[in-house]
Amino acid sequence: MSQAFVKESDGEWLHDVPPTLSALTLHLTRENNGVRVYEKSNHYSDKHKRELHLMSNGLSYAKDDSGKWYIAE
């Protein structure tokens, strides 16, 4: 997996992004060299026991119990 979707050049990690979808979208867009990343769909995952957000970069993201974003595989 590419670190480009996890860490920004200024040192912001995915888990440091505020727990809002708009903040996640902004972070992922910055990491994608300014090419807009958007939510394609969302659903509740029984496997992860939480809501998953499928983004246009092909990865699914969720928030842990602390409200921190992570890549859900």
N, C-alpha and C positions, 0 to 999 in steps of 0.2 A: 504494500500500500504506500502511496506517495505521502510524504510528510507535508506536501503542499496544502493538503486539506486539513491538516492538524495544527500546524504552527505558522504564524505569520512572521514576516521578516523582522518586525519590531518586537518580537518576543511574546506575543499573545498566543496562548495555547487554546485549543478548542474548549477545554474544561474551564477556562477563564472567561468565556463569552457569556454575557448575561443570559438568563434563562427565558428569553423571548424568541419567537420565531423570526421576528424582524432582525434581531441582533445576529442570529445564526445565519440568516440570508446575507446580511451585510458582510459578515466574516468570511463566508464561503465565496462570495463574489470577489472580495479583495484577494483571496487566495487563488482565485481562478483568473488572475491577471485582469480583473475588471469585467470579465464576461459574466453576465448576470446568471446567478444560480437561484432557482426558485423551487418551491414545494410542488411536487407533482401529485402527491396524494398523502393521506395519513390514515392510520387505522390503529386499533388497539391490538397489541400482540399478546397472545396467551403465553408464548415462550418467554417474553421479556417482562410480562406483567405491567405494561405501560404503553402509552401512545408512541407510535413510530411515525416519523416524517420522512417519506421518500423524496429525496431532492433530485434536481435535474442533473447533478453530477454523478448520479448512479448509486449513491450511498444512502443508507437510512440512518437517521439520527434519533436519539431519545435522550431524555433527561433522567439522571439517576435520582435516588431518594433525597439527595442534597440539592437537586435542581441544576446540576452540572451536565452539560452536553457530552455525549459520547457517541461513537459510531457503533451502531447495533448491527451485528453480523448474523 
